[in-house]
């Protein structure tokens, strides 16, 4: 399964939202989720929360092989160094990593 995620953040209100869409190997829609966050730090935080929400959705659906896709290059770089960096979103990345262990195959 592939999970496309995105986050949105409004700096005026400090609020944001996330979205996640699961698609199977042929690209057909399987499930989706949107979540509103009353409090957010910045757009990077909402992107990370979107990834977490997507991973949790996939786990709830019983997915065993998951590929998460985001449009945030900064988030991908932080993910690649998750064990050695301590960014403000490290706790979210660590939670994603912990949840990813439940999958037979996982890529970000």
N, CA, C and O atoms as a GROMACS GRO file, in nm:
protein
  432
    1UNK      N    1   0.084  -0.118   0.000
    1UNK     CA    2   0.000   0.000   0.000
    1UNK      C    3   0.088   0.124   0.000
    1UNK      O    4   0.199   0.124   0.053
    2UNK      N    5   0.035   0.227  -0.060
    2UNK     CA    6   0.101   0.356  -0.058
    2UNK      C    7   0.012   0.453   0.017
    2UNK      O    8  -0.109   0.455  -0.003
    3UNK      N    9   0.074   0.532   0.103
    3UNK     CA   10   0.000   0.632   0.179
    3UNK      C   11   0.055   0.770   0.144
    3UNK      O   12   0.168   0.804   0.180
    4UNK      N   13  -0.025   0.848   0.075
    4UNK     CA   14   0.012   0.986   0.044
    4UNK      C   15  -0.042   1.074   0.156
    4UNK      O   16  -0.159   1.064   0.194
    5UNK      N   17   0.044   1.162   0.207
    5UNK     CA   18   0.005   1.246   0.320
    5UNK      C   19   0.036   1.392   0.289
    5UNK      O   20   0.121   1.424   0.205
    6UNK      N   21  -0.034   1.480   0.359
    6UNK     CA   22  -0.007   1.622   0.348
    6UNK      C   23  -0.056   1.690   0.474
    6UNK      O   24  -0.152   1.647   0.537
    7UNK      N   25   0.011   1.798   0.509
    7UNK     CA   26  -0.028   1.878   0.624
    7UNK      C   27  -0.046   2.023   0.581
    7UNK      O   28   0.017   2.069   0.486
    8UNK      N   29  -0.133   2.093   0.653
    8UNK     CA   30  -0.157   2.234   0.625
    8UNK      C   31  -0.152   2.310   0.758
    8UNK      O   32  -0.201   2.260   0.860
    9UNK      N   33  -0.094   2.429   0.756
    9UNK     CA   34  -0.079   2.507   0.877
    9UNK      C   35  -0.112   2.653   0.850
    9UNK      O   36  -0.067   2.710   0.750
   10UNK      N   37  -0.190   2.714   0.938
   10UNK     CA   38  -0.223   2.856   0.929
   10UNK      C   39  -0.150   2.929   1.040
   10UNK      O   40  -0.189   2.918   1.157
   11UNK      N   41  -0.044   3.004   1.007
   11UNK     CA   42   0.034   3.071   1.112
   11UNK      C   43  -0.044   3.180   1.185
   11UNK      O   44  -0.009   3.216   1.298
   12UNK      N   45  -0.149   3.233   1.123
   12UNK     CA   46  -0.228   3.337   1.191
   12UNK      C   47  -0.304   3.282   1.311
   12UNK      O   48  -0.318   3.349   1.413
   13UNK      N   49  -0.352   3.158   1.298
   13UNK     CA   50  -0.431   3.098   1.406
   13UNK      C   51  -0.354   2.992   1.484
   13UNK      O   52  -0.394   2.954   1.594
   14UNK      N   53  -0.244   2.944   1.427
   14UNK     CA   54  -0.168   2.837   1.491
   14UNK      C   55  -0.238   2.702   1.479
   14UNK      O   56  -0.205   2.608   1.552
   15UNK      N   57  -0.333   2.692   1.388
   15UNK     CA   58  -0.409   2.569   1.369
   15UNK      C   59  -0.370   2.505   1.236
   15UNK      O   60  -0.312   2.569   1.149
   16UNK      N   61  -0.404   2.376   1.224
   16UNK     CA   62  -0.371   2.308   1.101
   16UNK      C   63  -0.454   2.183   1.082
   16UNK      O   64  -0.543   2.153   1.161
   17UNK      N   65  -0.422   2.110   0.977
   17UNK     CA   66  -0.493   1.987   0.946
   17UNK      C   67  -0.400   1.893   0.873
   17UNK      O   68  -0.300   1.934   0.813
   18UNK      N   69  -0.435   1.765   0.879
   18UNK     CA   70  -0.358   1.664   0.807
   18UNK      C   71  -0.453   1.581   0.722
   18UNK      O   72  -0.573   1.572   0.749
   19UNK      N   73  -0.397   1.520   0.619
   19UNK     CA   74  -0.473   1.429   0.536
   19UNK      C   75  -0.387   1.312   0.497
   19UNK      O   76  -0.267   1.326   0.475
   20UNK      N   77  -0.449   1.195   0.488
   20UNK     CA   78  -0.378   1.073   0.447
   20UNK      C   79  -0.471   0.991   0.359
   20UNK      O   80  -0.589   0.976   0.388
   21UNK      N   81  -0.415   0.938   0.248
   21UNK     CA   82  -0.492   0.855   0.155
   21UNK      C   83  -0.414   0.727   0.131
   21UNK      O   84  -0.297   0.729   0.094
   22UNK      N   85  -0.481   0.614   0.153
   22UNK     CA   86  -0.422   0.483   0.125
   22UNK      C   87  -0.470   0.434  -0.010
   22UNK      O   88  -0.589   0.437  -0.041
   23UNK      N   89  -0.374   0.388  -0.091
   23UNK     CA   90  -0.405   0.331  -0.221
   23UNK      C   91  -0.335   0.196  -0.234
   23UNK      O   92  -0.225   0.177  -0.183
   24UNK      N   93  -0.400   0.104  -0.304
   24UNK     CA   94  -0.341  -0.030  -0.321
   24UNK      C   95  -0.242  -0.030  -0.436
   24UNK      O   96  -0.212   0.074  -0.495
   25UNK      N   97  -0.190  -0.148  -0.469
   25UNK     CA   98  -0.087  -0.162  -0.572
   25UNK      C   99  -0.132  -0.115  -0.710
   25UNK      O  100  -0.049  -0.080  -0.793
   26UNK      N  101  -0.263  -0.114  -0.736
   26UNK     CA  102  -0.312  -0.067  -0.866
   26UNK      C  103  -0.354   0.080  -0.863
   26UNK      O  104  -0.404   0.133  -0.962
   27UNK      N  105  -0.334   0.146  -0.749
   27UNK     CA  106  -0.367   0.288  -0.737
   27UNK      C  107  -0.509   0.316  -0.696
   27UNK      O  108  -0.549   0.433  -0.691
   28UNK      N  109  -0.586   0.213  -0.665
   28UNK     CA  110  -0.725   0.233  -0.625
   28UNK      C  111  -0.733   0.279  -0.479
   28UNK      O  112  -0.657   0.234  -0.393
   29UNK      N  113  -0.826   0.368  -0.453
   29UNK     CA  114  -0.849   0.420  -0.319
   29UNK      C  115  -0.892   0.308  -0.225
   29UNK      O  116  -0.979   0.227  -0.258
   30UNK      N  117  -0.829   0.303  -0.108
   30UNK     CA  118  -0.864   0.204  -0.006
   30UNK      C  119  -0.927   0.272   0.115
   30UNK      O  120  -1.030   0.228   0.166
   31UNK      N  121  -0.864   0.381   0.161
   31UNK     CA  122  -0.915   0.451   0.278
   31UNK      C  123  -0.851   0.589   0.285
   31UNK      O  124  -0.751   0.615   0.218
   32UNK      N  125  -0.908   0.674   0.366
   32UNK     CA  126  -0.852   0.807   0.384
   32UNK      C  127  -0.889   0.862   0.520
   32UNK      O  128  -0.979   0.812   0.587
   33UNK      N  129  -0.819   0.965   0.558
   33UNK     CA  130  -0.845   1.027   0.687
   33UNK      C  131  -0.800   1.173   0.681
   33UNK      O  132  -0.697   1.206   0.621
   34UNK      N  133  -0.878   1.258   0.745
   34UNK     CA  134  -0.841   1.398   0.763
   34UNK      C  135  -0.855   1.429   0.912
   34UNK      O  136  -0.946   1.379   0.978
   35UNK      N  137  -0.765   1.511   0.962
   35UNK     CA  138  -0.770   1.544   1.105
   35UNK      C  139  -0.734   1.690   1.123
   35UNK      O  140  -0.639   1.740   1.063
   36UNK      N  141  -0.809   1.758   1.206
   36UNK     CA  142  -0.785   1.897   1.238
   36UNK      C  143  -0.708   1.905   1.369
   36UNK      O  144  -0.737   1.832   1.464
   37UNK      N  145  -0.608   1.994   1.374
   37UNK     CA  146  -0.529   2.015   1.494
   37UNK      C  147  -0.549   2.159   1.540
   37UNK      O  148  -0.518   2.253   1.467
   38UNK      N  149  -0.599   2.175   1.661
   38UNK     CA  150  -0.624   2.308   1.715
   38UNK      C  151  -0.494   2.384   1.740
   38UNK      O  152  -0.490   2.506   1.731
   39UNK      N  153  -0.387   2.309   1.771
   39UNK     CA  154  -0.258   2.371   1.800
   39UNK      C  155  -0.150   2.309   1.713
   39UNK      O  156  -0.145   2.187   1.697
   40UNK      N  157  -0.065   2.391   1.658
   40UNK     CA  158   0.047   2.343   1.578
   40UNK      C  159   0.162   2.441   1.589
   40UNK      O  160   0.141   2.560   1.613
   41UNK      N  161   0.283   2.392   1.570
   41UNK     CA  162   0.399   2.480   1.578
   41UNK      C  163   0.430   2.547   1.445
   41UNK      O  164   0.456   2.667   1.438
   42UNK      N  165   0.426   2.466   1.339
   42UNK     CA  166   0.461   2.516   1.206
   42UNK      C  167   0.421   2.412   1.102
   42UNK      O  168   0.367   2.307   1.135
   43UNK      N  169   0.449   2.443   0.975
   43UNK     CA  170   0.407   2.352   0.868
   43UNK      C  171   0.482   2.220   0.873
   43UNK      O  172   0.425   2.116   0.841
   44UNK      N  173   0.609   2.221   0.914
   44UNK     CA  174   0.685   2.097   0.924
   44UNK      C  175   0.623   2.003   1.028
   44UNK      O  176   0.615   1.882   1.005
   45UNK      N  177   0.580   2.058   1.138
   45UNK     CA  178   0.515   1.976   1.241
   45UNK      C  179   0.389   1.911   1.187
   45UNK      O  180   0.363   1.794   1.212
   46UNK      N  181   0.309   1.988   1.112
   46UNK     CA  182   0.186   1.931   1.055
   46UNK      C  183   0.216   1.826   0.951
   46UNK      O  184   0.142   1.728   0.940
   47UNK      N  185   0.322   1.843   0.874
   47UNK     CA  186   0.362   1.738   0.778
   47UNK      C  187   0.400   1.610   0.852
   47UNK      O  188   0.362   1.500   0.810
   48UNK      N  189   0.474   1.624   0.961
   48UNK     CA  190   0.513   1.506   1.040
   48UNK      C  191   0.391   1.441   1.101
   48UNK      O  192   0.380   1.318   1.102
   49UNK      N  193   0.297   1.521   1.152
   49UNK     CA  194   0.174   1.464   1.207
   49UNK      C  195   0.091   1.394   1.100
   49UNK      O  196   0.026   1.293   1.128
   50UNK      N  197   0.094   1.445   0.978
   50UNK     CA  198   0.024   1.380   0.868
   50UNK      C  199   0.082   1.241   0.843
   50UNK      O  200   0.009   1.145   0.821
   51UNK      N  201   0.215   1.232   0.847
   51UNK     CA  202   0.280   1.101   0.829
   51UNK      C  203   0.240   1.005   0.941
   51UNK      O  204   0.208   0.889   0.916
   52UNK      N  205   0.241   1.055   1.064
   52UNK     CA  206   0.201   0.971   1.176
   52UNK      C  207   0.056   0.925   1.160
   52UNK      O  208   0.026   0.807   1.180
   53UNK      N  209  -0.033   1.017   1.122
   53UNK     CA  210  -0.174   0.981   1.102
   53UNK      C  211  -0.189   0.877   0.992
   53UNK      O  212  -0.272   0.787   1.004
   54UNK      N  213  -0.110   0.889   0.886
   54UNK     CA  214  -0.115   0.792   0.777
   54UNK      C  215  -0.068   0.654   0.821
   54UNK      O  216  -0.127   0.552   0.785
   55UNK      N  217   0.040   0.651   0.898
   55UNK     CA  218   0.092   0.523   0.948
   55UNK      C  219  -0.010   0.457   1.041
   55UNK      O  220  -0.031   0.336   1.034
   56UNK      N  221  -0.072   0.536   1.127
   56UNK     CA  222  -0.174   0.480   1.217
   56UNK      C  223  -0.295   0.429   1.140
   56UNK      O  224  -0.350   0.324   1.173
   57UNK      N  225  -0.336   0.501   1.037
   57UNK     CA  226  -0.447   0.456   0.952
   57UNK      C  227  -0.414   0.322   0.888
   57UNK      O  228  -0.496   0.230   0.890
   58UNK      N  229  -0.295   0.311   0.832
   58UNK     CA  230  -0.254   0.186   0.767
   58UNK      C  231  -0.252   0.071   0.867
   58UNK      O  232  -0.294  -0.040   0.835
   59UNK      N  233  -0.203   0.097   0.987
   59UNK     CA  234  -0.199  -0.007   1.090
   59UNK      C  235  -0.341  -0.051   1.126
   59UNK      O  236  -0.367  -0.170   1.142
   60UNK      N  237  -0.432   0.044   1.140
   60UNK     CA  238  -0.571   0.012   1.171
   60UNK      C  239  -0.637  -0.071   1.061
   60UNK      O  240  -0.725  -0.152   1.087
   61UNK      N  241  -0.593  -0.050   0.937
   61UNK     CA  242  -0.650  -0.122   0.823
   61UNK      C  243  -0.584  -0.259   0.804
   61UNK      O  244  -0.623  -0.335   0.716
   62UNK      N  245  -0.484  -0.291   0.886
   62UNK     CA  246  -0.418  -0.421   0.876
   62UNK      C  247  -0.316  -0.430   0.765
   62UNK      O  248  -0.280  -0.540   0.723
   63UNK      N  249  -0.268  -0.317   0.717
   63UNK     CA  250  -0.167  -0.315   0.611
   63UNK      C  251  -0.038  -0.376   0.664
   63UNK      O  252   0.002  -0.351   0.777
   64UNK      N  253   0.027  -0.456   0.580
   64UNK     CA  254   0.152  -0.518   0.621
   64UNK      C  255   0.274  -0.457   0.552
   64UNK      O  256   0.384  -0.460   0.607
   65UNK      N  257   0.254  -0.402   0.433
   65UNK     CA  258   0.363  -0.337   0.359
   65UNK      C  259   0.317  -0.195   0.327
   65UNK      O  260   0.212  -0.175   0.266
   66UNK      N  261   0.398  -0.099   0.368
   66UNK     CA  262   0.355   0.040   0.354
   66UNK      C  263   0.468   0.128   0.302
   66UNK      O  264   0.583   0.120   0.345
   67UNK      N  265   0.431   0.213   0.207
   67UNK     CA  266   0.521   0.316   0.156
   67UNK      C  267   0.452   0.450   0.184
   67UNK      O  268   0.343   0.476   0.133
   68UNK      N  269   0.517   0.535   0.263
   68UNK     CA  270   0.463   0.667   0.295
   68UNK      C  271   0.527   0.769   0.203
   68UNK      O  272   0.649   0.769   0.184
   69UNK      N  273   0.445   0.857   0.147
   69UNK     CA  274   0.496   0.959   0.056
   69UNK      C  275   0.449   1.096   0.101
   69UNK      O  276   0.330   1.119   0.123
   70UNK      N  277   0.545   1.189   0.114
   70UNK     CA  278   0.517   1.327   0.150
   70UNK      C  279   0.586   1.419   0.050
   70UNK      O  280   0.681   1.379  -0.018
   71UNK      N  281   0.539   1.542   0.040
   71UNK     CA  282   0.602   1.638  -0.050
   71UNK      C  283   0.704   1.726   0.023
   71UNK      O  284   0.756   1.821  -0.035
   72UNK      N  285   0.732   1.695   0.149
   72UNK     CA  286   0.824   1.775   0.228
   72UNK      C  287   0.965   1.715   0.225
   72UNK      O  288   0.992   1.614   0.291
   73UNK      N  289   1.053   1.776   0.147
   73UNK     CA  290   1.192   1.729   0.140
   73UNK      C  291   1.262   1.743   0.274
   73UNK      O  292   1.345   1.658   0.310
   74UNK      N  293   1.231   1.847   0.349
   74UNK     CA  294   1.291   1.867   0.480
   74UNK      C  295   1.254   1.752   0.574
   74UNK      O  296   1.339   1.702   0.649
   75UNK      N  297   1.129   1.711   0.570
   75UNK     CA  298   1.085   1.600   0.654
   75UNK      C  299   1.154   1.470   0.616
   75UNK      O  300   1.194   1.393   0.703
   76UNK      N  301   1.169   1.445   0.488
   76UNK     CA  302   1.237   1.324   0.441
   76UNK      C  303   1.382   1.323   0.489
   76UNK      O  304   1.432   1.219   0.533
   77UNK      N  305   1.450   1.436   0.481
   77UNK     CA  306   1.589   1.443   0.527
   77UNK      C  307   1.599   1.418   0.677
   77UNK      O  308   1.692   1.351   0.723
   78UNK      N  309   1.506   1.471   0.753
   78UNK     CA  310   1.505   1.447   0.897
   78UNK      C  311   1.476   1.300   0.927
   78UNK      O  312   1.531   1.242   1.020
   79UNK      N  313   1.387   1.239   0.847
   79UNK     CA  314   1.356   1.098   0.864
   79UNK      C  315   1.480   1.012   0.839
   79UNK      O  316   1.506   0.916   0.912
   80UNK      N  317   1.555   1.046   0.738
   80UNK     CA  318   1.675   0.969   0.704
   80UNK      C  319   1.780   0.974   0.815
   80UNK      O  320   1.866   0.887   0.823
   81UNK      N  321   1.773   1.075   0.900
   81UNK     CA  322   1.867   1.089   1.011
   81UNK      C  323   1.795   1.080   1.146
   81UNK      O  324   1.839   1.139   1.244
   82UNK      N  325   1.685   1.006   1.149
   82UNK     CA  326   1.600   1.004   1.268
   82UNK      C  327   1.675   0.960   1.394
   82UNK      O  328   1.643   1.007   1.503
   83UNK      N  329   1.772   0.873   1.380
   83UNK     CA  330   1.842   0.824   1.498
   83UNK      C  331   1.954   0.916   1.546
   83UNK      O  332   2.007   0.898   1.656
   84UNK      N  333   1.990   1.016   1.466
   84UNK     CA  334   2.103   1.101   1.504
   84UNK      C  335   2.066   1.248   1.519
   84UNK      O  336   2.148   1.326   1.567
   85UNK      N  337   1.947   1.288   1.479
   85UNK     CA  338   1.910   1.429   1.489
   85UNK      C  339   1.813   1.452   1.604
   85UNK      O  340   1.747   1.359   1.651
   86UNK      N  341   1.805   1.574   1.648
   86UNK     CA  342   1.715   1.610   1.757
   86UNK      C  343   1.638   1.738   1.722
   86UNK      O  344   1.647   1.838   1.793
   87UNK      N  345   1.566   1.733   1.613
   87UNK     CA  346   1.487   1.848   1.571
   87UNK      C  347   1.364   1.862   1.660
   87UNK      O  348   1.338   1.777   1.746
   88UNK      N  349   1.290   1.967   1.640
   88UNK     CA  350   1.168   1.989   1.718
   88UNK      C  351   1.063   1.883   1.690
   88UNK      O  352   0.974   1.861   1.773
   89UNK      N  353   1.072   1.816   1.575
   89UNK     CA  354   0.974   1.711   1.543
   89UNK      C  355   1.026   1.571   1.574
   89UNK      O  356   0.962   1.472   1.541
   90UNK      N  357   1.142   1.563   1.637
   90UNK     CA  358   1.199   1.432   1.670
   90UNK      C  359   1.099   1.340   1.742
   90UNK      O  360   1.090   1.223   1.706
   91UNK      N  361   1.024   1.389   1.842
   91UNK     CA  362   0.930   1.297   1.909
   91UNK      C  363   0.826   1.237   1.814
   91UNK      O  364   0.786   1.122   1.830
   92UNK      N  365   0.782   1.314   1.715
   92UNK     CA  366   0.685   1.262   1.619
   92UNK      C  367   0.752   1.158   1.529
   92UNK      O  368   0.695   1.053   1.502
   93UNK      N  369   0.872   1.189   1.482
   93UNK     CA  370   0.945   1.094   1.398
   93UNK      C  371   0.974   0.964   1.474
   93UNK      O  372   0.965   0.855   1.417
   94UNK      N  373   1.009   0.976   1.599
   94UNK     CA  374   1.036   0.857   1.681
   94UNK      C  375   0.910   0.773   1.695
   94UNK      O  376   0.916   0.650   1.689
   95UNK      N  377   0.796   0.838   1.713
   95UNK     CA  378   0.669   0.765   1.722
   95UNK      C  379   0.638   0.694   1.590
   95UNK      O  380   0.592   0.580   1.591
   96UNK      N  381   0.662   0.760   1.478
   96UNK     CA  382   0.642   0.696   1.348
   96UNK      C  383   0.733   0.575   1.336
   96UNK      O  384   0.690   0.468   1.292
   97UNK      N  385   0.858   0.591   1.373
   97UNK     CA  386   0.953   0.480   1.365
   97UNK      C  387   0.907   0.363   1.452
   97UNK      O  388   0.915   0.248   1.411
   98UNK      N  389   0.861   0.393   1.572
   98UNK     CA  390   0.812   0.287   1.662
   98UNK      C  391   0.694   0.213   1.600
   98UNK      O  392   0.688   0.090   1.605
   99UNK      N  393   0.600   0.287   1.541
   99UNK     CA  394   0.484   0.224   1.477
   99UNK      C  395   0.522   0.148   1.351
   99UNK      O  396   0.459   0.048   1.316
  100UNK      N  397   0.626   0.195   1.281
  100UNK     CA  398   0.665   0.130   1.156
  100UNK      C  399   0.719  -0.011   1.178
  100UNK      O  400   0.719  -0.092   1.086
  101UNK      N  401   0.764  -0.039   1.298
  101UNK     CA  402   0.816  -0.173   1.329
  101UNK      C  403   0.708  -0.280   1.318
  101UNK      O  404   0.739  -0.398   1.306
  102UNK      N  405   0.583  -0.242   1.323
  102UNK     CA  406   0.472  -0.337   1.314
  102UNK      C  407   0.447  -0.385   1.170
  102UNK      O  408   0.376  -0.483   1.148
  103UNK      N  409   0.505  -0.315   1.073
  103UNK     CA  410   0.486  -0.351   0.932
  103UNK      C  411   0.592  -0.451   0.888
  103UNK      O  412   0.706  -0.445   0.933
  104UNK      N  413   0.554  -0.541   0.800
  104UNK     CA  414   0.649  -0.636   0.742
  104UNK      C  415   0.752  -0.562   0.658
  104UNK      O  416   0.870  -0.597   0.658
  105UNK      N  417   0.707  -0.460   0.585
  105UNK     CA  418   0.793  -0.379   0.499
  105UNK      C  419   0.746  -0.234   0.512
  105UNK      O  420   0.627  -0.206   0.503
  106UNK      N  421   0.840  -0.142   0.533
  106UNK     CA  422   0.805  -0.001   0.552
  106UNK      C  423   0.910   0.086   0.484
  106UNK      O  424   1.030   0.063   0.498
  107UNK      N  425   0.862   0.185   0.409
  107UNK     CA  426   0.955   0.284   0.351
  107UNK      C  427   0.891   0.422   0.359
  107UNK      O  428   0.769   0.436   0.360
  108UNK      N  429   0.976   0.521   0.365
  108UNK     CA  430   0.934   0.660   0.380
  108UNK      C  431   0.992   0.738   0.264
  108UNK      O  432   0.970   0.859   0.254
   0.00000   0.00000   0.00000
